[in-house]
């Protein structure tokens, strides 16, 4: 193997392990189990997914999914997965999702093999700022355009990517918008924690 070849695993092996051993992320060649979520975490993810889908389906702009894996496969002909992520919520614009379905035979039985446009990352008290920023940067490097970091203990959200400038930490009374990814989408942050 060449020194600069990506570390990864065959897609069939990835899928077999995912089904046999449970959800995991593949990061730098290492499998990292996806922790089980508690009801409050599930509630937040479902609220976000419902809010996004209510708007996006009405406007025909995309779809949101909870706890769905996506993989990075730069060499699709050899079906090598070099990384995988399982965001709390992911959103994919319709034109990209439709093209993916049209050009990917058997897509229904595999993890999504394109980066979502937006993901949410729900943090807990065990996460350090360094851990969170490493995960945010990894998402952005893997092709995600915007990351919403949801902080349940402070009922706040920070937005990363998605355009010029850094957005401040948004509190419950602030508005969270979809930017260019979901034009016109805007909610009060407090709705996420309902």
KOLKOLPA-227555 format. One record per residue (C-alpha): x, y, z; residue in one letter. Coordinates in steps of 0.001 Angstrom, whole numbers, plus 500000, padded with zeros to 6 digits. Each point is the difference from the previous one (the first is absolute). Layout:
// KOLKOLPA-227555
<atom><x>X</x><y>Y</y><z>Z</z><marvo>A</marvo></atom>
...
// end
This chain:
// KOLKOLPA-227555
<atom><x>500000</x><y>500000</y><z>500000</z><marvo>X</marvo></atom>
<atom><x>501283</x><y>503495</y><z>499154</z><marvo>X</marvo></atom>
<atom><x>501047</x><y>502201</y><z>502901</z><marvo>X</marvo></atom>
<atom><x>497332</x><y>502597</y><z>499208</z><marvo>X</marvo></atom>
<atom><x>497164</x><y>497508</y><z>499365</z><marvo>X</marvo></atom>
<atom><x>496964</x><y>500668</y><z>502221</z><marvo>X</marvo></atom>
<atom><x>499288</x><y>497598</y><z>502828</z><marvo>X</marvo></atom>
<atom><x>496593</x><y>498416</y><z>499634</z><marvo>X</marvo></atom>
<atom><x>497962</x><y>496867</y><z>499539</z><marvo>X</marvo></atom>
<atom><x>497991</x><y>498305</y><z>497307</z><marvo>X</marvo></atom>
<atom><x>496347</x><y>501135</y><z>499856</z><marvo>X</marvo></atom>
<atom><x>498736</x><y>496422</y><z>500508</z><marvo>X</marvo></atom>
<atom><x>502155</x><y>499633</y><z>503128</z><marvo>X</marvo></atom>
<atom><x>498807</x><y>503398</y><z>501228</z><marvo>X</marvo></atom>
<atom><x>496348</x><y>499020</y><z>499575</z><marvo>X</marvo></atom>
<atom><x>500480</x><y>496549</y><z>501583</z><marvo>X</marvo></atom>
<atom><x>501700</x><y>501479</y><z>503079</z><marvo>X</marvo></atom>
<atom><x>497400</x><y>502760</y><z>500227</z><marvo>X</marvo></atom>
<atom><x>497180</x><y>497439</y><z>500122</z><marvo>X</marvo></atom>
<atom><x>501804</x><y>497476</y><z>502219</z><marvo>X</marvo></atom>
<atom><x>501623</x><y>502322</y><z>502536</z><marvo>X</marvo></atom>
<atom><x>497844</x><y>503119</y><z>499871</z><marvo>X</marvo></atom>
<atom><x>500459</x><y>503547</y><z>498788</z><marvo>X</marvo></atom>
<atom><x>503511</x><y>501375</y><z>499806</z><marvo>X</marvo></atom>
<atom><x>501965</x><y>502769</y><z>498353</z><marvo>X</marvo></atom>
<atom><x>503169</x><y>499277</y><z>498055</z><marvo>X</marvo></atom>
<atom><x>502625</x><y>502655</y><z>500793</z><marvo>X</marvo></atom>
<atom><x>503654</x><y>499688</y><z>498961</z><marvo>X</marvo></atom>
<atom><x>499543</x><y>496257</y><z>499488</z><marvo>X</marvo></atom>
<atom><x>498551</x><y>499467</y><z>503496</z><marvo>X</marvo></atom>
<atom><x>496449</x><y>498917</y><z>500792</z><marvo>X</marvo></atom>
<atom><x>498437</x><y>502233</y><z>502645</z><marvo>X</marvo></atom>
<atom><x>496692</x><y>498702</y><z>501420</z><marvo>X</marvo></atom>
<atom><x>497092</x><y>502441</y><z>499821</z><marvo>X</marvo></atom>
<atom><x>498760</x><y>500423</y><z>503570</z><marvo>X</marvo></atom>
<atom><x>496421</x><y>499202</y><z>500903</z><marvo>X</marvo></atom>
<atom><x>497924</x><y>503134</y><z>500413</z><marvo>X</marvo></atom>
<atom><x>497744</x><y>500852</y><z>502897</z><marvo>X</marvo></atom>
<atom><x>496437</x><y>501197</y><z>499516</z><marvo>X</marvo></atom>
<atom><x>500830</x><y>503724</y><z>500243</z><marvo>X</marvo></atom>
<atom><x>502612</x><y>499663</y><z>497240</z><marvo>X</marvo></atom>
<atom><x>497588</x><y>498047</y><z>497817</z><marvo>X</marvo></atom>
<atom><x>497306</x><y>502605</y><z>500632</z><marvo>X</marvo></atom>
<atom><x>502252</x><y>502833</y><z>498779</z><marvo>X</marvo></atom>
<atom><x>501073</x><y>498090</y><z>496873</z><marvo>X</marvo></atom>
<atom><x>496382</x><y>499133</y><z>499163</z><marvo>X</marvo></atom>
<atom><x>498862</x><y>503611</y><z>500523</z><marvo>X</marvo></atom>
<atom><x>502687</x><y>501241</y><z>497631</z><marvo>X</marvo></atom>
<atom><x>499181</x><y>497356</y><z>497407</z><marvo>X</marvo></atom>
<atom><x>496278</x><y>500797</y><z>500174</z><marvo>X</marvo></atom>
<atom><x>500560</x><y>503759</y><z>499772</z><marvo>X</marvo></atom>
<atom><x>502356</x><y>499605</y><z>497037</z><marvo>X</marvo></atom>
<atom><x>497782</x><y>497497</y><z>498173</z><marvo>X</marvo></atom>
<atom><x>496807</x><y>502013</y><z>500569</z><marvo>X</marvo></atom>
<atom><x>501556</x><y>502981</y><z>498264</z><marvo>X</marvo></atom>
<atom><x>502139</x><y>498182</y><z>497426</z><marvo>X</marvo></atom>
<atom><x>497276</x><y>497670</y><z>498755</z><marvo>X</marvo></atom>
<atom><x>497533</x><y>502876</y><z>499655</z><marvo>X</marvo></atom>
<atom><x>502568</x><y>501993</y><z>497986</z><marvo>X</marvo></atom>
<atom><x>501399</x><y>496937</y><z>498198</z><marvo>X</marvo></atom>
<atom><x>503603</x><y>500753</y><z>500962</z><marvo>X</marvo></atom>
<atom><x>501224</x><y>496846</y><z>501743</z><marvo>X</marvo></atom>
<atom><x>499710</x><y>497382</y><z>502726</z><marvo>X</marvo></atom>
<atom><x>501238</x><y>499593</y><z>503573</z><marvo>X</marvo></atom>
<atom><x>500908</x><y>496681</y><z>501634</z><marvo>X</marvo></atom>
<atom><x>500831</x><y>498975</y><z>503575</z><marvo>X</marvo></atom>
<atom><x>503013</x><y>497791</y><z>500870</z><marvo>X</marvo></atom>
<atom><x>500655</x><y>498981</y><z>496393</z><marvo>X</marvo></atom>
<atom><x>503573</x><y>499086</y><z>499043</z><marvo>X</marvo></atom>
<atom><x>501842</x><y>501558</y><z>497099</z><marvo>X</marvo></atom>
<atom><x>503305</x><y>498810</y><z>498624</z><marvo>X</marvo></atom>
<atom><x>502881</x><y>501500</y><z>498062</z><marvo>X</marvo></atom>
<atom><x>501093</x><y>497771</y><z>497116</z><marvo>X</marvo></atom>
<atom><x>502475</x><y>501778</y><z>497731</z><marvo>X</marvo></atom>
<atom><x>500607</x><y>496779</y><z>498036</z><marvo>X</marvo></atom>
<atom><x>496418</x><y>498883</y><z>499360</z><marvo>X</marvo></atom>
<atom><x>501040</x><y>497409</y><z>497432</z><marvo>X</marvo></atom>
<atom><x>501865</x><y>498063</y><z>502701</z><marvo>X</marvo></atom>
<atom><x>497260</x><y>500707</y><z>502599</z><marvo>X</marvo></atom>
<atom><x>502498</x><y>501135</y><z>502649</z><marvo>X</marvo></atom>
<atom><x>498524</x><y>501971</y><z>502905</z><marvo>X</marvo></atom>
<atom><x>502653</x><y>502359</y><z>501407</z><marvo>X</marvo></atom>
<atom><x>497787</x><y>501689</y><z>502565</z><marvo>X</marvo></atom>
<atom><x>496470</x><y>499887</y><z>501314</z><marvo>X</marvo></atom>
<atom><x>497943</x><y>502234</y><z>502257</z><marvo>X</marvo></atom>
<atom><x>496638</x><y>499693</y><z>501702</z><marvo>X</marvo></atom>
<atom><x>498753</x><y>503543</y><z>500661</z><marvo>X</marvo></atom>
<atom><x>497086</x><y>500573</y><z>502337</z><marvo>X</marvo></atom>
<atom><x>498092</x><y>501558</y><z>497091</z><marvo>X</marvo></atom>
<atom><x>501034</x><y>500410</y><z>496375</z><marvo>X</marvo></atom>
<atom><x>498364</x><y>502029</y><z>497241</z><marvo>X</marvo></atom>
<atom><x>500503</x><y>499464</y><z>496280</z><marvo>X</marvo></atom>
<atom><x>498746</x><y>502299</y><z>497264</z><marvo>X</marvo></atom>
<atom><x>497595</x><y>498346</y><z>497547</z><marvo>X</marvo></atom>
<atom><x>502052</x><y>500520</y><z>496861</z><marvo>X</marvo></atom>
<atom><x>503001</x><y>498224</y><z>501552</z><marvo>X</marvo></atom>
<atom><x>497918</x><y>497220</y><z>501536</z><marvo>X</marvo></atom>
<atom><x>498089</x><y>499370</y><z>496771</z><marvo>X</marvo></atom>
<atom><x>503234</x><y>499907</y><z>497963</z><marvo>X</marvo></atom>
<atom><x>501540</x><y>497606</y><z>502521</z><marvo>X</marvo></atom>
<atom><x>497006</x><y>497657</y><z>499799</z><marvo>X</marvo></atom>
<atom><x>499993</x><y>500188</y><z>496194</z><marvo>X</marvo></atom>
<atom><x>503703</x><y>499196</y><z>499642</z><marvo>X</marvo></atom>
<atom><x>500501</x><y>497529</y><z>502860</z><marvo>X</marvo></atom>
<atom><x>498556</x><y>496535</y><z>499348</z><marvo>X</marvo></atom>
<atom><x>499028</x><y>498279</y><z>503249</z><marvo>X</marvo></atom>
<atom><x>500083</x><y>503244</y><z>502005</z><marvo>X</marvo></atom>
<atom><x>497113</x><y>498746</y><z>502164</z><marvo>X</marvo></atom>
<atom><x>502142</x><y>497262</y><z>501558</z><marvo>X</marvo></atom>
<atom><x>503157</x><y>502032</y><z>500696</z><marvo>X</marvo></atom>
<atom><x>501034</x><y>502943</y><z>502147</z><marvo>X</marvo></atom>
<atom><x>499762</x><y>503388</y><z>498314</z><marvo>X</marvo></atom>
<atom><x>503198</x><y>500487</y><z>497984</z><marvo>X</marvo></atom>
<atom><x>499917</x><y>503796</y><z>499678</z><marvo>X</marvo></atom>
<atom><x>500478</x><y>502640</y><z>502668</z><marvo>X</marvo></atom>
<atom><x>496797</x><y>501625</y><z>501239</z><marvo>X</marvo></atom>
<atom><x>499581</x><y>503739</y><z>499545</z><marvo>X</marvo></atom>
<atom><x>499326</x><y>500610</y><z>503693</z><marvo>X</marvo></atom>
<atom><x>500521</x><y>497963</y><z>503165</z><marvo>X</marvo></atom>
<atom><x>499237</x><y>500574</y><z>503636</z><marvo>X</marvo></atom>
<atom><x>502346</x><y>499034</y><z>502781</z><marvo>X</marvo></atom>
<atom><x>498428</x><y>499725</y><z>503438</z><marvo>X</marvo></atom>
<atom><x>502594</x><y>500307</y><z>502717</z><marvo>X</marvo></atom>
<atom><x>499943</x><y>498909</y><z>503626</z><marvo>X</marvo></atom>
<atom><x>501964</x><y>500917</y><z>503099</z><marvo>X</marvo></atom>
<atom><x>502685</x><y>497374</y><z>499242</z><marvo>X</marvo></atom>
<atom><x>500947</x><y>501742</y><z>496718</z><marvo>X</marvo></atom>
<atom><x>502903</x><y>502445</y><z>500154</z><marvo>X</marvo></atom>
<atom><x>500188</x><y>503066</y><z>497759</z><marvo>X</marvo></atom>
<atom><x>502936</x><y>498368</y><z>498211</z><marvo>X</marvo></atom>
<atom><x>497972</x><y>496806</y><z>499343</z><marvo>X</marvo></atom>
<atom><x>497082</x><y>502013</y><z>498646</z><marvo>X</marvo></atom>
<atom><x>502153</x><y>502148</y><z>497722</z><marvo>X</marvo></atom>
<atom><x>501845</x><y>496938</y><z>498677</z><marvo>X</marvo></atom>
<atom><x>496668</x><y>498399</y><z>499114</z><marvo>X</marvo></atom>
<atom><x>498703</x><y>503215</y><z>498410</z><marvo>X</marvo></atom>
<atom><x>503186</x><y>500370</y><z>497933</z><marvo>X</marvo></atom>
<atom><x>499846</x><y>496338</y><z>498943</z><marvo>X</marvo></atom>
<atom><x>496417</x><y>500460</y><z>498776</z><marvo>X</marvo></atom>
<atom><x>500961</x><y>503111</y><z>498028</z><marvo>X</marvo></atom>
<atom><x>503078</x><y>498289</y><z>498500</z><marvo>X</marvo></atom>
<atom><x>497841</x><y>497027</y><z>498949</z><marvo>X</marvo></atom>
<atom><x>497753</x><y>502293</y><z>497964</z><marvo>X</marvo></atom>
<atom><x>497237</x><y>501027</y><z>502424</z><marvo>X</marvo></atom>
<atom><x>499177</x><y>503653</y><z>499329</z><marvo>X</marvo></atom>
<atom><x>498519</x><y>500975</y><z>503382</z><marvo>X</marvo></atom>
<atom><x>500130</x><y>498579</y><z>503529</z><marvo>X</marvo></atom>
<atom><x>497620</x><y>500975</y><z>502777</z><marvo>X</marvo></atom>
<atom><x>501490</x><y>499243</y><z>503420</z><marvo>X</marvo></atom>
<atom><x>497124</x><y>499550</y><z>502447</z><marvo>X</marvo></atom>
<atom><x>500729</x><y>500520</y><z>503700</z><marvo>X</marvo></atom>
<atom><x>497130</x><y>498539</y><z>502072</z><marvo>X</marvo></atom>
<atom><x>501272</x><y>501217</y><z>503389</z><marvo>X</marvo></atom>
<atom><x>500004</x><y>503664</y><z>498922</z><marvo>X</marvo></atom>
<atom><x>497193</x><y>499699</y><z>497414</z><marvo>X</marvo></atom>
<atom><x>502219</x><y>501588</y><z>497384</z><marvo>X</marvo></atom>
<atom><x>501252</x><y>499306</y><z>496477</z><marvo>X</marvo></atom>
<atom><x>503155</x><y>501071</y><z>498193</z><marvo>X</marvo></atom>
<atom><x>500247</x><y>499986</y><z>496206</z><marvo>X</marvo></atom>
<atom><x>503158</x><y>498999</y><z>498111</z><marvo>X</marvo></atom>
<atom><x>500577</x><y>500275</y><z>496252</z><marvo>X</marvo></atom>
<atom><x>497222</x><y>501083</y><z>497694</z><marvo>X</marvo></atom>
<atom><x>501453</x><y>503341</y><z>498989</z><marvo>X</marvo></atom>
<atom><x>502349</x><y>502819</y><z>500905</z><marvo>X</marvo></atom>
<atom><x>500519</x><y>501124</y><z>503563</z><marvo>X</marvo></atom>
<atom><x>499636</x><y>498218</y><z>503290</z><marvo>X</marvo></atom>
<atom><x>496577</x><y>500025</y><z>501567</z><marvo>X</marvo></atom>
<atom><x>499660</x><y>500559</y><z>503737</z><marvo>X</marvo></atom>
<atom><x>498563</x><y>497452</y><z>502371</z><marvo>X</marvo></atom>
<atom><x>496216</x><y>500107</y><z>499539</z><marvo>X</marvo></atom>
<atom><x>497852</x><y>499924</y><z>503135</z><marvo>X</marvo></atom>
<atom><x>496388</x><y>498828</y><z>500353</z><marvo>X</marvo></atom>
<atom><x>498468</x><y>503298</y><z>498821</z><marvo>X</marvo></atom>
<atom><x>502290</x><y>500307</y><z>496960</z><marvo>X</marvo></atom>
<atom><x>499060</x><y>498864</y><z>496504</z><marvo>X</marvo></atom>
<atom><x>501748</x><y>497066</y><z>498335</z><marvo>X</marvo></atom>
<atom><x>499934</x><y>500090</y><z>496214</z><marvo>X</marvo></atom>
<atom><x>500782</x><y>497590</y><z>497196</z><marvo>X</marvo></atom>
<atom><x>502067</x><y>502484</y><z>497986</z><marvo>X</marvo></atom>
<atom><x>500633</x><y>499043</y><z>496367</z><marvo>X</marvo></atom>
<atom><x>499448</x><y>496328</y><z>500793</z><marvo>X</marvo></atom>
<atom><x>496365</x><y>500384</y><z>501080</z><marvo>X</marvo></atom>
<atom><x>498979</x><y>503479</y><z>498784</z><marvo>X</marvo></atom>
<atom><x>497166</x><y>501499</y><z>502023</z><marvo>X</marvo></atom>
<atom><x>500260</x><y>497527</y><z>502886</z><marvo>X</marvo></atom>
<atom><x>500072</x><y>501841</y><z>503320</z><marvo>X</marvo></atom>
<atom><x>498954</x><y>498973</y><z>503499</z><marvo>X</marvo></atom>
<atom><x>500479</x><y>501210</y><z>503536</z><marvo>X</marvo></atom>
<atom><x>502697</x><y>497875</y><z>501626</z><marvo>X</marvo></atom>
<atom><x>497633</x><y>499203</y><z>502906</z><marvo>X</marvo></atom>
<atom><x>497863</x><y>497844</y><z>497663</z><marvo>X</marvo></atom>
<atom><x>502836</x><y>497472</y><z>499766</z><marvo>X</marvo></atom>
<atom><x>499799</x><y>499306</y><z>503722</z><marvo>X</marvo></atom>
<atom><x>496189</x><y>499691</y><z>500179</z><marvo>X</marvo></atom>
// end
